[in-house]
Amino acid sequence: MTTVERTSKTYTISLPPDLASKAEMLARRDSRTMSELFREAFRTYYAKQARETLEEINRYAATRNPYGYTEADVPRLIREVRREISVPKRPAKRPGKRLGKRS
């Protein structure tokens, strides 16, 4: 006798009676099994969480570029910063004592 492995995992959940009645009513109304109903509920919940995470990241990212720089601005900004921090020229040599004869 061969055994067939399940491709899904089974969970047991408990719901309060009023929520269980609503879930059963939705499953009947939509011609779904309870498993299908809960899979869809989880997918919806997961997508909502992902959207909220992306929105949070976008809000943070918006604070990181308050001047609205674009990729096209990068070469110009690099040149400006390099100009600001460039090595200063050497000071002119101070006149000192000359050695040797004057003509």
C-alpha positions as CSV (number, residue, x, y, z in Angstrom):
1,M,0.0,0.0,0.0
2,T,1.4,3.4,-0.9
3,T,0.8,6.6,1.0
4,V,0.0,9.8,-0.6
5,E,1.5,12.9,1.0
6,R,-0.8,15.9,1.6
7,T,0.0,19.1,-0.3
8,S,-1.6,21.2,2.4
9,K,-1.5,21.5,6.1
10,T,-4.6,21.1,8.3
11,Y,-5.3,23.5,11.2
12,T,-8.1,23.5,13.7
13,I,-9.5,26.8,14.7
14,S,-12.1,27.9,17.1
15,L,-14.6,30.8,16.6
16,P,-17.2,32.2,18.9
17,P,-20.7,31.1,17.9
18,D,-21.8,34.4,16.3
19,L,-18.6,34.6,14.2
20,A,-18.9,30.9,13.2
21,S,-22.5,31.5,12.1
22,K,-21.4,34.4,9.9
23,A,-18.6,32.4,8.4
24,E,-20.9,29.5,7.6
25,M,-23.4,31.9,6.1
26,L,-20.8,33.5,3.8
27,A,-19.4,30.1,2.7
28,R,-23.0,29.0,1.8
29,R,-23.8,32.3,0.1
30,D,-20.6,32.2,-2.0
31,S,-20.8,28.4,-2.6
32,R,-17.4,27.9,-0.9
33,T,-16.1,25.5,1.6
34,M,-15.0,26.8,5.0
35,S,-11.4,26.1,4.0
36,E,-11.8,28.2,0.9
37,L,-13.3,31.0,2.9
38,F,-10.5,31.0,5.4
39,R,-7.8,30.8,2.8
40,E,-9.3,33.8,1.0
41,A,-9.6,35.7,4.4
42,F,-5.9,34.9,5.1
43,R,-4.8,36.1,1.6
44,T,-6.8,39.3,2.1
45,Y,-5.3,39.9,5.5
46,Y,-1.8,39.1,4.3
47,A,-2.1,41.5,1.3
48,K,-3.4,44.3,3.6
49,Q,-0.4,43.8,5.9
50,A,2.0,44.0,2.9
51,R,0.3,47.2,1.7
52,E,0.6,48.8,5.1
53,T,4.3,47.8,5.3
54,L,4.9,49.3,1.9
55,E,3.1,52.5,2.8
56,E,5.2,52.8,6.0
57,I,8.3,52.3,3.9
58,N,7.1,55.0,1.4
59,R,6.4,57.4,4.2
60,Y,9.9,56.9,5.6
61,A,11.5,57.2,2.1
62,A,9.7,60.5,1.5
63,T,11.5,61.9,4.5
64,R,14.8,60.8,3.2
65,N,14.6,63.0,0.0
66,P,13.0,66.3,1.2
67,Y,14.4,68.2,-1.8
68,G,12.9,65.9,-4.4
69,Y,16.3,64.9,-6.0
70,T,16.1,62.5,-8.8
71,E,18.7,60.1,-10.2
72,A,19.6,62.7,-12.9
73,D,20.6,65.1,-10.1
74,V,23.3,62.8,-8.7
75,P,26.2,63.6,-10.9
76,R,25.7,67.4,-10.3
77,L,25.4,66.9,-6.5
78,I,28.6,64.8,-6.5
79,R,30.5,67.5,-8.3
80,E,29.2,70.2,-5.9
81,V,30.2,68.1,-2.8
82,R,33.6,67.4,-4.3
83,R,34.2,71.1,-4.9
84,E,33.3,71.9,-1.3
85,I,35.7,69.3,0.1
86,S,38.5,69.7,-2.5
87,V,42.0,70.0,-1.1
88,P,43.0,73.6,-0.6
89,K,45.9,74.9,-2.7
90,R,49.3,75.1,-1.0
91,P,50.0,78.5,0.5
92,A,52.5,80.6,-1.5
93,K,56.1,80.2,-0.4
94,R,57.2,82.8,2.0
95,P,60.2,84.9,1.1
96,G,63.2,83.7,2.9
97,K,66.9,84.5,3.2
98,R,68.7,84.1,-0.1
99,L,71.9,82.3,0.1
100,G,74.7,83.1,-2.3
101,K,75.9,86.3,-4.0
102,R,73.7,89.1,-5.2
103,S,74.4,90.4,-8.7
